[in-house]
């Protein structure tokens, strides 16, 4: 084995560039001295534009924890950190594991950075766990909703019978209040139970559905929020229920609108984007092609404490919100064997629907 490895004529430079791990060397002034090909891909730049640039120049002001690197360089201490989010100036955000090694060369302090992107692995693990938790929460809510719904009918009926026996009009007001509140609770329970009709699937261009959504939210915002489109017109027709898909997108878009308004976002923007993704895994099943529909806003972002539970019923950060919009959107997406991904940080929140693109025989 050793002889065969020795026979492979690869230079150390070639080996470094074959690594999928990002390798960056910086000096004590944080000037970039060396990058491998994986680093160029992550920074989305070329060799000619990388040298004599500060490592921090590629990130937002709060896009990287500068103090950690500065302290390590000052005290010549190595460190490793897991699940570090890096926020780039071009709007990207990636999840990484970082290892920093300090050393001296040519009487100068330097640091070797090894950065491994872990978005996909983390995402798959989170999806599996969150889907199980969400299904358990939905089943619990459905069970409670049915238990509430049955007595409500009896309370409403008893109030109506009592009203017929009453002579005093003032007393009838109380029975009518019982009926009205019973109806309100019944409506809430029906919404908690979610859509109770089967999808009516048909072949359709998803951009027609998205344009309907754009028309509605454009009218709702009264020009306070700019609506931007970025469509991939090469996406083939998909087999969906147009009404259900439109409702799911509207629920997400209205969530974005409320976030922008409550955060008093300047230059408020909602972007509607479509793309194609290959070899997508949804709930353990691999799909050759998926249509991606993204709704992106530049609002304050989803509060950290809600990010793992935003699709649960009755979970909301809004004062007058019901917490059902996103839960219903996910239920409607589930009817299409799809999923919804979320990426959020201050100034950027992106909901992405993944819809499998099926062939005619499927």
N, C-alpha and C positions, 0 to 999 in steps of 0.2 A: 504493500500500500504506500509506504514512504517513497519507494523508488518511482512509482507512478506519479505521485504528487510532485516530486522533484522534476519529473520530465515535462510537466505542464509549464509552458513558458509564459508566465504571467508576472508582470511587475507589481510591486506593492501599490503603485498608483492605480493600476487597473483593478486590483482587488478591492481597494477602498471605494472605487466608483461603482463596483458591482453590489456593494452593500445597500440594503433597503433602509437601514438605519441612517438618519441624518447625522453627518459629522461636520462640525464647525470648529475652527481654532480662532480664538480672539486674543488680542494682547491686553495689557493692563489698562489701555485707553478704550477698550472695547471696539477697536478697529478689527475688521474681519481679515484674517491672514490666509485662511484656507477653507474651502468647502468641497464636499464631494457632490456627485450628480444628484443624489437624493436631497441634499440641502438646497441645491439650485431649484429643484422641482417644488420643494416646500415654500421657498421664498418667492417663487415664480419670477425669476430673473436669470440673467446670463452671466457668464464668467467675466465679461468685459465691464459689467455694471456692478460687480460685487466688491471688488477690492477698494481699499481706502474708504469704505463706508462703515458707519457704526452699526453694531449688531441691533441696537434699539431702533434704528431708523425704519425698520420694516413693520413695527408694531405701534398700536395706539398708545397714548400716554399711560393708560392704565392697563394696557394689553399684555404686559409682562411684569413680573415682580422684580424690579431693578435692584432693590435693596438686597435681595438674596444673593444675586450675582456679585454685587459690589463688595459685600461683606466677605464672601468666599474668596474673591480675588485679593482683598486687603489682607486677610488672615491666612491665605494659602490653605484653605480648608476645602476638601472635596465634599460634595453632597449629592444626594439623589432625591428626587421628588416624583411622586406618582400622581396621575390624573391632573396634570397642570393644563389649564386652558390658555391658549395663546390667541390673542385678538390682533388680526392684521389690519393695516390701514385700508386695504382694499375691501374690507367688510367680511373677510373669512374668519372663521373661528374653528380651531382644531384642538382635540384633546390629546395630550401627550404624556409620556414618561420621560423625565430628563435626568441625565447623569452628567455632572461636571467634575472634571479632574484638573487640578492646578499643577503646573510644572514650570521649570525655568529653562530657557534656551537662549543662547547668546546674551547672557546676563540680563534677561528680560522676563518678567512674569507673563505667563500665558495660561490660557484655559482651554481645555478640550471639552467640547459639548457633544454629547450623544443624545439625540432626540428621536424617540420612537413614537410614531402616530398610532394611537390605539382606539380611534373613533369606532371602527367597524366592530372590533371585538367587544368593546364596552356596550355598543348599541345593541348587538344581538343578545347579550346577556340581560341588559335592561329590558328589552322588548319582551323576552320570555317571562321575566319576573313580573313586569308591570301588567302584561296581558292576563296572567293568572290572577293577580290581585284585583284587577278591574272586573274580571268575570265574577269573582267571588263577591265583590262589592255590589255588582248589579243584581246578582241572585238574591243577596240579602235584602236589597231595596225592593226588588219585585215581590219577595215574600211578605215584607212588611206592608207594601202597598195593597196587596190582596187582602191582608188581614184588616186593614183600615177601611177598604172599599165596601166590604160586606156590611159592617154595622152602620156605615153612613146611609145606606139605602133605608135601613130601618128607622134611623133618626129622622130622616127627611119625611118618610111616610107618616110617622107618628105626629110630626109637627103639622102636616097638612090635615090629618084627621082632627087634631086638636083645634085647629083654626076654624073648622066647620062648626064646632060646638060652642065657640066663643061668641058673645054678643058685643062686648066692649071693643070698639075699634082700636083703642090704645093697646089692648092685650094682643090683638091680631098682629100688631107691628112686631112684637117679640117672636111670634111663630114664623112670621115672614123672614125675620133676621136669621132664625135657625135654618130655614130652607135655603136662603142665599148663601150662608156660610158653608152649608153642606155641599151646595153646588160648587163653590169655590174650591173646597177640599177635594171633591171628586175630580175636578178639572186638573188640579195639581197631581193627584194620583195617576190619572191617565197619562200625563206628561212624563211622570216618573217611569211608568211602564214602557214608554217609548212607542215607536210606530208599530201598529198591530196589523198592518197589511203586508202582503207579500209583494216584492218588487216586480214591476212590469218591465222586463228587460227588452231592449231593442238596440239595434246598431245605430250609433250616432257619432257625429263629430263633437268631441268634448268642448271645442271652442265655441260652439253655439250655446252650450250650457253656461260657459264662463262669461260670455257676452251678456246673457240674461242677468247674471249675477252683477256684472259691472254696471249695467243700466240701473238696477235697483239701488246699489250702494251709492252710485253717482247722484241719484235723486235724493237719497237720504242725507248725504253729506252737505248738500247745498253749496257745493264748490269749496267747502272748507278744507277738504282733503284731496290732494292730487291723486288721481288713479293712473298708474303706468302699466303698460302691457308689454310682455316679452314672450311671444308665442313661438313654438316650434311647429310650423304648419305641416311638417312631414309626418306628424303622428297620425297613424291610421285610425279608422273608426273603432270605437270600443263598444262592448256589449254591456249596457248599463240601464238603470231606470233613471231617465233624465230628471224627473221630479225629485227623486230622493237625492241624487247627486247635487242638484241645484240647492236643495234645502241644506245639505251638509256644508256646501261652500258658503252659503249665505250666513249660516250660524258662525262659521269661522271668521268671515269678513266683518260681521257685526261685532264680534269680539274684538277684532283689531280696531274698528272704529271707536268703540267705547274706550279702549286702552289709550288711543291717541288723544281723545277728548279729555279724559280724566287726567292724563299726564300733561295736558296743555302743551303738546308737542309743537314746536315751531317747524314750519315747512313740512307739515304732516304729509306722509306719503304711504299709499298702499300699492304694492306691486303685484300684478298677477302674472305668473310665469309658468310655462309648460315645457317639459323636456321628456326624453325617452331614457329609460335606464334598462340595462341588460343584466340578466342573471340576478334577480332580486329575490331574497328570501323573505317570505311573509308567513309568520306563524309556523315555521318549520318546513314550509313548502317552497321549492324553488320555481320561479317563473322566468321564462326566457326573456320576455319583454314586459315592461310596465310603463304606463303613462304616469308622469309626475305632474301634479298640479300644485303649485306653491302660492301661498298668500303671505306676503312679506310686508311688515310695517316697520317704521323707524321710531316706534314709541319707546316707553321706558323699560319694556321687557317684563317677563313674568316673574313675580316675586319668587325668590329661591325656595321658600318653604312650600310653595304650591306646585312646583314643577313636576313632582312625581305623582300628583293627585288631581291635576286639572281636568282629567276626563272622568273623574268620579262624579256621580250625581250630587247636586247641592253644594259643590265646592266652588266658591267664587271669592274674588277680592273686591267686587263692586258692591257699593252700598245697597243698591236696589236690584242687584242681579239675582236670578233664580238658580244659577249654577247648573242649568240643564242643557244649554246650547251646545257645548262641546261634547257632553255625554251623548246627546242625540246624534251629533255629527259622526261620532265614532260608531254608534250603532248602525247608522245608515251606510257607513263605509264597510262595516263588517258584512252587510248584506251582499256586497260586491267582492268579497274575499280580499279586500284591500286592507290598508293600514294608514295611520296618520303619524307622521314624525314631527317632532317639535325641536327647534333650536332657538334659544333665546338668551340674549344678553343686552345690557343697556344700549339702546339705539338700533336694535335689530331683533325682531321676532319673526320666525318663519315656520308656518305650518305647511307640511307637504303631504298631500294625498297620493298614495301609491295604488294605482288601479291596474290589475293584470290585463294585458292585451291578449285576447284569445283569438285563435284561428276559427274559421267558420265551422269546421267539423267538431270543435270543442263545445 
